[in-house]
Amino acid sequence: MFGLTEIDLGLRILGCGDGPAAFNSELTKRGGNIVSVDPIYAFNAEQIGSRISETYGAVMVQLRENHRDYVWDEIPTVEQLGSIRMSSMATFLADFDAGKQEGRYVLGELPALPFERGSFDLALSSHFLFLYSAHLSAEFHLQALQEMLRVSREVRVFPLLTLEGALSSHLPFVNEHLAKRGFAVEIERVPYEFQRGGNEMLVIRDVQPGRSNRAGSRQVET
Ligand SMILES: C[S@@+](CC[C@H](N)C(=O)[O-])C[C@H]1O[C@@H](n2cnc3c(N)ncnc32)[C@H](O)[C@@H]1O
């Protein structure tokens, strides 16, 4: 989703809206440095697990109904996708209590993050910004991205499509405002595509020296 290189995986990474994903657990196991922030971390593992089980059936029905909106090259059936997702969520749930104690799962929500300026090298967000463009305004998106850029020198967002499968109409607004503020904004193609046409990410880099605290950061290769 984010075209992450081995070098990227060695950076200080923030995942915004990571929810019950396995990325934090898996990257931590291989020695990475990652913090995930999400409002669902207000709940405990049991509560999150119950919610996942309750909604599983409805998610599967929706996937079957909208089968043609997705690309089934890597994962050929809805059932296989369901079992991969449940296994990822089990990985998350098994890691959640320890990760919360270690400060890897942090309760918080955009557009205000509970971190110091320059705490991260790379802030990622998947399936939250742009996807819910019908519910979250262009101004919210701009504030959220600026907040991510306050705490991290680079931001990547995937995908750029809405739930309806159209390119988000907020993109020109946020790109123009961020470019005016001196950030380098690019749309880059990535190797992952599940939502049909959703194979691009937005990359925003802070290219103004001295704006953020870069102590301990390294150059990112893309
Ligand atoms: C569709 S899930 C995506 C989870 C994960 N990033 C992925 O790609 O599988 C959207 C996530 O955004 C989180 N979320 C909702 N409002 C948020 C906010 N204001 N700031 C950060 N995350 C939020 C939800 O709790 C949920 O975990």
The ligand as an SDF file (V2000), in Angstrom:
LIG
                    3D

 27 29  0  0  0  0  0  0  0  0999 V2000
  -11.3360    1.1840    7.6830 C   0  0  0  0  0  0  0  0  0  0  0  0
  -10.3520    1.2390    9.1080 S   0  0  0  0  0  0  0  0  0  0  0  0
   -8.7110    1.0740    8.4330 C   0  0  0  0  0  0  0  0  0  0  0  0
   -7.8080    0.2960    9.3220 C   0  0  0  0  0  0  0  0  0  0  0  0
   -6.3920    0.0870    8.7520 C   0  0  0  0  0  0  0  0  0  0  0  0
   -5.6960    1.3400    8.5540 N   0  0  0  0  0  0  0  0  0  0  0  0
   -6.4520   -0.6840    7.4560 C   0  0  0  0  0  0  0  0  0  0  0  0
   -6.0980   -0.1530    6.3890 O   0  0  0  0  0  0  0  0  0  0  0  0
   -6.8620   -1.8510    7.4860 O   0  0  0  0  0  0  0  0  0  0  0  0
  -10.4290    2.9610    9.5610 C   0  0  0  0  0  0  0  0  0  0  0  0
   -9.8040    3.2400   10.9170 C   0  0  0  0  0  0  0  0  0  0  0  0
   -9.8010    4.6470   11.1380 O   0  0  0  0  0  0  0  0  0  0  0  0
  -10.0360    4.8620   12.5210 C   0  0  0  0  0  0  0  0  0  0  0  0
  -10.4690    6.2500   12.7480 N   0  0  0  0  0  0  0  0  0  0  0  0
  -11.7230    6.7530   12.7770 C   0  0  0  0  0  0  0  0  0  0  0  0
  -11.6890    8.0850   13.0280 N   0  0  0  0  0  0  0  0  0  0  0  0
  -10.3830    8.4210   13.1650 C   0  0  0  0  0  0  0  0  0  0  0  0
   -9.7010    9.6480   13.4420 C   0  0  0  0  0  0  0  0  0  0  0  0
  -10.3620   10.8110   13.6010 N   0  0  0  0  0  0  0  0  0  0  0  0
   -8.3460    9.6330   13.5080 N   0  0  0  0  0  0  0  0  0  0  0  0
   -7.6600    8.4620   13.3250 C   0  0  0  0  0  0  0  0  0  0  0  0
   -8.2570    7.2810   13.0750 N   0  0  0  0  0  0  0  0  0  0  0  0
   -9.6010    7.2620   12.9900 C   0  0  0  0  0  0  0  0  0  0  0  0
  -11.0850    3.8210   12.8580 C   0  0  0  0  0  0  0  0  0  0  0  0
  -11.1730    3.5970   14.2490 O   0  0  0  0  0  0  0  0  0  0  0  0
  -10.5680    2.6210   12.0780 C   0  0  0  0  0  0  0  0  0  0  0  0
   -9.6980    1.8330   12.8650 O   0  0  0  0  0  0  0  0  0  0  0  0
  1  2  1  0
  2  3  1  0
  2 10  1  0
  3  4  1  0
  4  5  1  0
  5  6  1  0
  5  7  1  0
  7  8  2  0
  7  9  1  0
 10 11  1  0
 11 12  1  0
 11 26  1  0
 12 13  1  0
 13 14  1  0
 13 24  1  0
 14 15  1  0
 14 23  1  0
 15 16  2  0
 16 17  1  0
 17 18  1  0
 17 23  2  0
 18 19  1  0
 18 20  2  0
 20 21  1  0
 21 22  2  0
 22 23  1  0
 24 25  1  0
 24 26  1  0
 26 27  1  0
M  CHG  2   2   1   9  -1
M  END
$$$$
